[in-house]
Amino acid sequence: MIKIKKVTLHHITQTIKEPFTSSIGHVTERDSILVEVTDLDGVTGWGEVVAFSTPWYTEETITTAFHLLKDLLIPLVKKETINHPNHLQHIFKNIKRNNMAKAALEGGIWDVFARKQELSLSHALGGVKTEIESGVVIGISTISKMTEQISQYLDNGYKRFKVKISPKQDIELIKIIRNQFPDLPLMADANSSYSLNDIDRLKELDQYHLMMIEQPFASDDIIDHAKLQHELNTPICLDESIVSCEDARKAIELGSCKVINIKPGRVGGLTESKKIHDLCQKHNIPVWCGGMIETGISRAHNIAIASLSNFSIPGDISSSSRYWEEDIVYPEIKAVDGKIAVPTGLGIGFEVQNDVIVKYRNSVTVF
């Protein structure tokens, strides 16, 4: 049983070690809101808002998430006695979308819940793995730089390689990568940069035996993706199109994809992530956990959800040192030979370093 005593929002800004570019955005600095939840028994848990500063990935931003948390979500949960984090879906039912704000608060409460149950977050969610396989993302750059990064990450033992593509750089890029790395576990992420007019172009990618093509069409589409999947041998993976378990059900029934990327922030939290996982497992649709250039807090949540059995494809959960000079959590999240150990300690299994938060903090708001 959880009764919230205090919620603290820490707004921080960190500089990414190397700017990251996709077909729809370019990130050099990363704003985050860290959500610290404390209950009446003094147990503290952590969540994180993974929205960006501008609405290039979804309609949410750091600013809109702060408003939702401050004016709507935190007042709602402070009124309630929460028996289980699943109860939050009922509490939030009259607030449409705003999934990243909901996921941040829900994540902190899941952490509190797991600690009070004397469980790791992984075990509280039903996780079964002791380690997860780790993949990396290669942002849009020159082809030579992208292949150089692949070589470096291959030496580090990463298990899956996702390259960003767009109509300006796709076929030739994939051809060069495949020629240089014939056996590379390779996938392409299009970030909604294609349309039905590009079907013939996308079909050219079949010859390169990709693991999947992620989100080629619009972020709110499942119908055109079904038409494309019918024409392609390469599996389509849906990302932005899936913001709920109901979306996943419809996409599976239509044949819009053969793989689904689950990001807890995008779908409204760990509870909805688990529902999507279970649905996909029932229909033999493999899933994997995507990344949002997060701090170690959200990365810890991703490790926990990725420990569930149907997360059978390495996700975007890599070492913190790829992005940050120093992370918010200790010990540093690190992939060793392409694998990350699932923590066994209580809750998220990492210690949050308040001195590091203070170093990067712009503001703090206490409720």
C-alpha positions as CSV (number, residue, x, y, z in Angstrom):
1,M,0.0,0.0,0.0
2,I,1.4,3.4,-1.1
3,K,0.3,6.8,0.2
4,I,2.3,9.6,-1.5
5,K,3.8,12.1,0.9
6,K,6.0,14.1,-1.5
7,V,6.9,14.4,-5.1
8,T,10.0,16.3,-6.2
9,L,10.7,17.3,-9.8
10,H,14.3,17.9,-10.8
11,H,14.7,19.7,-14.2
12,I,18.2,19.0,-15.5
13,T,20.1,19.7,-18.7
14,Q,23.0,17.5,-19.9
15,T,25.2,17.9,-23.0
16,I,25.4,14.7,-25.1
17,K,29.0,13.6,-25.7
18,E,28.3,13.4,-29.5
19,P,25.3,15.1,-31.2
20,F,22.7,12.6,-32.4
21,T,20.8,13.0,-35.7
22,S,17.8,11.2,-37.2
23,S,15.6,12.1,-40.1
24,I,13.3,14.1,-37.8
25,G,15.5,15.7,-35.2
26,H,19.0,16.7,-34.0
27,V,19.9,16.5,-30.3
28,T,23.0,18.1,-28.7
29,E,21.6,18.9,-25.2
30,R,19.1,16.8,-23.3
31,D,16.6,18.2,-20.9
32,S,15.0,15.8,-18.5
33,I,12.7,15.9,-15.5
34,L,13.6,13.4,-12.8
35,V,10.6,12.5,-10.7
36,E,11.4,11.6,-7.0
37,V,8.5,10.0,-5.2
38,T,8.4,9.5,-1.4
39,D,5.7,7.8,0.4
40,L,4.5,8.2,4.1
41,D,6.8,5.4,5.2
42,G,9.8,7.3,3.8
43,V,10.4,4.9,0.8
44,T,11.7,6.8,-2.3
45,G,11.4,5.8,-5.9
46,W,12.5,7.4,-9.2
47,G,11.0,8.0,-12.6
48,E,12.0,10.2,-15.6
49,V,10.2,12.3,-18.2
50,V,11.7,11.2,-21.5
51,A,10.0,13.8,-23.7
52,F,12.2,16.2,-25.6
53,S,12.4,20.0,-25.5
54,T,10.4,20.3,-28.8
55,P,7.7,18.0,-30.1
56,W,9.7,16.2,-32.9
57,Y,9.2,12.7,-31.6
58,T,5.7,12.9,-30.1
59,E,3.4,15.9,-29.2
60,E,4.8,16.0,-25.7
61,T,7.6,18.3,-24.5
62,I,9.4,18.8,-21.2
63,T,7.3,21.9,-20.6
64,T,4.0,20.2,-21.3
65,A,5.0,17.2,-19.1
66,F,5.9,19.5,-16.3
67,H,2.4,21.2,-16.5
68,L,0.7,17.8,-16.5
69,L,2.6,16.6,-13.5
70,K,2.3,19.8,-11.5
71,D,-1.3,20.6,-12.2
72,L,-3.0,17.3,-12.8
73,L,-1.2,14.0,-12.2
74,I,0.6,14.7,-8.9
75,P,-2.6,16.2,-7.3
76,L,-4.5,13.1,-8.4
77,V,-2.1,10.5,-6.9
78,K,-1.7,12.5,-3.7
79,K,-5.4,12.0,-3.0
80,E,-5.2,8.2,-3.4
81,T,-4.0,5.2,-1.5
82,I,-2.4,3.0,-4.2
83,N,-2.5,-0.7,-3.6
84,H,-0.6,-1.5,-6.8
85,P,1.0,0.6,-9.6
86,N,-1.5,-0.9,-12.1
87,H,-4.2,1.1,-10.2
88,L,-2.7,4.3,-11.8
89,Q,-4.2,3.5,-15.1
90,H,-7.7,3.9,-13.5
91,I,-6.6,7.1,-11.7
92,F,-5.3,8.7,-14.9
93,K,-8.2,7.4,-17.1
94,N,-9.8,10.9,-17.7
95,I,-6.5,12.4,-18.9
96,K,-6.0,11.6,-22.6
97,R,-2.5,10.8,-23.9
98,N,0.4,12.7,-22.3
99,N,1.9,9.3,-21.9
100,M,5.4,10.5,-21.1
101,A,4.2,12.5,-18.1
102,K,2.2,9.6,-16.9
103,A,5.0,7.1,-17.4
104,A,7.5,9.3,-15.3
105,L,5.2,9.4,-12.3
106,E,4.2,5.8,-12.7
107,G,7.8,4.7,-12.9
108,G,8.6,6.4,-9.6
109,I,5.7,4.6,-8.0
110,W,6.7,1.3,-9.5
111,D,10.1,1.8,-7.9
112,V,8.5,2.5,-4.5
113,F,6.3,-0.5,-4.8
114,A,9.1,-2.9,-5.7
115,R,11.2,-1.6,-2.8
116,K,8.3,-2.0,-0.3
117,Q,7.7,-5.6,-1.6
118,E,11.5,-6.2,-1.1
119,L,11.8,-7.0,-4.8
120,S,13.9,-5.8,-7.7
121,L,11.9,-3.9,-10.3
122,S,12.5,-6.7,-12.8
123,H,11.0,-9.3,-10.5
124,A,8.1,-7.0,-9.6
125,L,7.3,-6.8,-13.3
126,G,7.7,-10.6,-13.8
127,G,11.1,-10.5,-15.4
128,V,12.9,-13.8,-15.9
129,K,16.3,-12.8,-17.3
130,T,19.5,-12.2,-15.4
131,E,21.1,-10.3,-18.3
132,I,19.9,-8.6,-21.4
133,E,21.5,-8.2,-24.8
134,S,22.4,-4.7,-25.8
135,G,22.2,-2.9,-29.2
136,V,23.3,0.4,-30.4
137,V,21.9,3.2,-32.6
138,I,24.0,4.9,-35.3
139,G,22.7,8.4,-36.1
140,I,22.7,10.0,-39.5
141,S,26.1,11.2,-40.5
142,T,28.6,10.5,-43.4
143,I,28.7,6.9,-44.5
144,S,32.3,6.6,-43.6
145,K,31.7,7.9,-40.0
146,M,28.7,5.5,-39.6
147,T,30.7,2.5,-40.7
148,E,33.6,3.6,-38.4
149,Q,31.1,3.7,-35.5
150,I,29.8,0.3,-36.4
151,S,33.4,-1.1,-36.3
152,Q,34.0,0.4,-32.9
153,Y,30.7,-0.9,-31.4
154,L,31.3,-4.3,-33.0
155,D,34.6,-4.5,-31.2
156,N,32.7,-3.6,-28.0
157,G,30.5,-6.7,-28.4
158,Y,27.2,-5.1,-29.1
159,K,24.6,-7.5,-30.4
160,R,22.4,-5.5,-32.8
161,F,23.0,-2.4,-34.9
162,K,20.3,0.1,-35.8
163,V,21.1,2.7,-38.5
164,K,19.0,5.8,-39.1
165,I,17.9,6.2,-42.8
166,S,15.9,8.7,-44.8
167,P,15.1,9.0,-48.5
168,K,18.3,11.1,-48.8
169,Q,20.5,8.3,-47.5
170,D,19.2,4.7,-47.6
171,I,20.0,2.2,-50.3
172,E,23.6,3.1,-50.9
173,L,24.2,3.3,-47.1
174,I,22.8,-0.1,-46.4
175,K,24.6,-1.6,-49.4
176,I,27.9,-0.3,-48.2
177,I,27.3,-1.5,-44.6
178,R,26.2,-4.9,-45.7
179,N,29.2,-5.3,-48.0
180,Q,31.6,-4.3,-45.3
181,F,29.8,-6.3,-42.5
182,P,28.1,-9.3,-44.2
183,D,26.9,-11.0,-41.0
184,L,26.0,-7.9,-39.0
185,P,22.7,-8.0,-37.1
186,L,21.5,-4.9,-38.9
187,M,18.2,-3.0,-38.9
188,A,17.2,0.4,-40.3
189,D,15.1,3.1,-38.6
190,A,13.2,5.4,-40.9
191,N,11.4,7.6,-38.3
192,S,8.4,8.1,-40.6
193,S,10.3,9.6,-43.5
194,Y,8.7,7.5,-46.3
195,S,5.2,7.1,-47.8
196,L,3.4,4.6,-50.0
197,N,5.0,6.3,-53.0
198,D,8.3,4.8,-51.8
199,I,7.2,1.1,-51.7
200,D,9.5,0.2,-54.7
201,R,12.4,1.9,-53.0
202,L,11.9,0.2,-49.7
203,K,11.5,-3.2,-51.5
204,E,15.1,-2.7,-52.7
205,L,16.2,-3.2,-49.1
206,D,14.9,-6.8,-49.1
207,Q,18.1,-8.0,-50.7
208,Y,20.2,-6.8,-47.7
209,H,18.6,-9.2,-45.2
210,L,17.8,-6.6,-42.5
211,M,16.4,-7.7,-39.2
212,M,13.6,-5.2,-39.7
213,I,12.8,-1.7,-41.0
214,E,11.4,0.5,-38.2
215,Q,8.6,2.9,-38.6
216,P,8.9,3.7,-42.3
217,F,5.5,5.5,-42.6
218,A,3.6,8.1,-40.6
219,S,3.7,8.0,-36.8
220,D,-0.1,7.6,-36.6
221,D,-0.4,5.0,-39.3
222,I,-1.1,1.3,-39.2
223,I,-3.1,0.9,-42.5
224,D,-0.4,1.9,-45.0
225,H,2.1,-0.1,-43.0
226,A,-0.1,-3.2,-43.6
227,K,0.0,-2.5,-47.3
228,L,3.8,-2.2,-47.2
229,Q,4.3,-5.3,-45.1
230,H,2.4,-7.3,-47.6
231,E,4.9,-6.2,-50.3
232,L,8.1,-6.7,-48.2
233,N,9.9,-9.7,-47.1
234,T,11.8,-7.7,-44.5
235,P,9.8,-7.4,-41.2
236,I,8.3,-4.0,-40.4
237,C,8.7,-2.9,-36.8
238,L,6.3,-0.3,-35.4
239,D,7.5,2.4,-32.9
240,E,5.6,5.7,-32.9
241,S,2.4,4.1,-34.2
242,I,2.0,2.0,-31.0
243,V,1.0,4.2,-28.0
244,S,-1.2,1.6,-26.3
245,C,-2.0,-2.1,-26.1
246,E,-5.1,-1.4,-28.2
247,D,-2.9,0.0,-31.0
248,A,-0.8,-3.1,-30.8
249,R,-3.9,-5.3,-31.1
250,K,-5.1,-3.5,-34.2
251,A,-1.7,-3.5,-35.8
252,I,-1.3,-7.2,-35.3
253,E,-4.8,-8.0,-36.6
254,L,-4.2,-5.9,-39.7
255,G,-0.8,-7.4,-40.4
256,S,0.9,-4.0,-40.1
257,C,4.1,-5.3,-38.6
258,K,6.0,-8.4,-37.5
259,V,7.9,-6.7,-34.7
260,I,7.0,-4.0,-32.1
261,N,9.4,-1.6,-30.3
262,I,8.1,-1.0,-26.7
263,K,9.2,2.3,-25.1
264,P,7.7,2.7,-21.6
265,G,7.6,6.5,-22.0
266,R,5.8,6.4,-25.3
267,V,3.1,4.0,-24.2
268,G,2.4,5.5,-20.8
269,G,4.5,3.4,-18.5
270,L,5.6,0.0,-17.3
271,T,2.1,-1.3,-16.8
272,E,1.1,-0.7,-20.4
273,S,4.4,-1.9,-21.6
274,K,3.8,-5.3,-19.9
275,K,0.3,-5.5,-21.4
276,I,1.8,-5.0,-24.9
277,H,4.5,-7.5,-24.2
278,D,1.9,-10.1,-23.1
279,L,-0.3,-9.5,-26.1
280,C,2.6,-9.8,-28.5
281,Q,3.8,-12.9,-26.8
282,K,0.4,-14.5,-27.3
283,H,0.6,-13.7,-31.1
284,N,4.2,-14.7,-31.6
285,I,5.3,-11.1,-32.3
286,P,8.8,-10.4,-30.9
287,V,9.4,-7.2,-29.0
288,W,12.4,-5.1,-28.0
289,C,12.9,-2.0,-25.9
290,G,13.7,1.3,-27.6
291,G,15.7,4.1,-26.1
292,M,15.2,7.9,-25.8
293,I,18.7,9.2,-24.9
294,E,17.8,8.8,-21.2
295,T,19.6,9.1,-17.9
296,G,20.4,6.0,-16.0
297,I,17.1,6.2,-14.1
298,S,15.0,5.6,-17.2
299,R,17.7,3.2,-18.5
300,A,17.2,1.2,-15.3
301,H,13.5,1.0,-15.9
302,N,14.2,-0.2,-19.5
303,I,16.5,-2.9,-18.3
304,A,13.8,-4.2,-15.9
305,I,11.1,-4.3,-18.6
306,A,13.5,-5.9,-21.1
307,S,14.0,-8.8,-18.6
308,L,10.6,-10.1,-19.5
309,S,10.7,-13.2,-21.7
310,N,9.3,-12.0,-25.0
311,F,11.9,-9.2,-25.3
312,S,13.8,-11.5,-27.6
313,I,15.6,-8.8,-29.8
314,P,18.5,-6.7,-28.3
315,G,17.2,-3.2,-27.5
316,D,18.6,0.3,-27.5
317,I,19.9,-0.1,-24.0
318,S,23.6,0.5,-24.2
319,S,26.3,1.8,-21.8
320,S,25.6,5.2,-20.2
321,S,29.1,6.3,-21.2
322,R,28.0,6.4,-24.9
323,Y,26.0,9.6,-24.1
324,W,27.2,11.1,-20.8
325,E,30.4,12.2,-19.2
326,E,28.8,11.1,-15.9
327,D,25.4,9.5,-15.3
328,I,22.8,10.1,-12.6
329,V,23.0,6.6,-11.2
330,Y,25.7,4.4,-9.6
331,P,27.1,2.0,-10.5
332,E,27.4,3.2,-14.1
333,I,25.2,1.2,-16.5
334,K,27.7,-0.7,-18.6
335,A,27.4,-3.3,-21.4
336,V,30.1,-5.9,-21.2
337,D,30.5,-8.0,-24.3
338,G,27.2,-6.7,-25.5
339,K,25.3,-7.7,-22.4
340,I,23.9,-5.8,-19.3
341,A,23.3,-7.5,-16.0
342,V,19.8,-7.1,-14.7
343,P,20.1,-5.6,-11.1
344,T,19.0,-7.8,-8.2
345,G,18.8,-5.0,-5.6
346,L,15.6,-3.5,-4.5
347,G,13.6,-1.3,-6.9
348,I,15.6,-0.1,-9.9
349,G,18.7,-1.5,-8.4
350,F,20.9,1.5,-8.8
351,E,21.8,4.4,-6.4
352,V,20.7,7.8,-7.6
353,Q,23.5,10.4,-7.1
354,N,22.0,13.5,-5.8
355,D,25.3,15.5,-6.1
356,V,25.3,14.8,-9.8
357,I,21.7,15.9,-10.1
358,V,22.5,19.2,-8.4
359,K,25.4,19.8,-10.8
360,Y,23.1,19.7,-13.8
361,R,19.9,21.0,-12.2
362,N,18.1,24.0,-13.6
363,S,15.3,24.0,-11.1
364,V,13.6,21.9,-8.4
365,T,9.9,21.9,-7.5
366,V,8.5,20.1,-4.5
367,F,4.9,19.0,-4.0
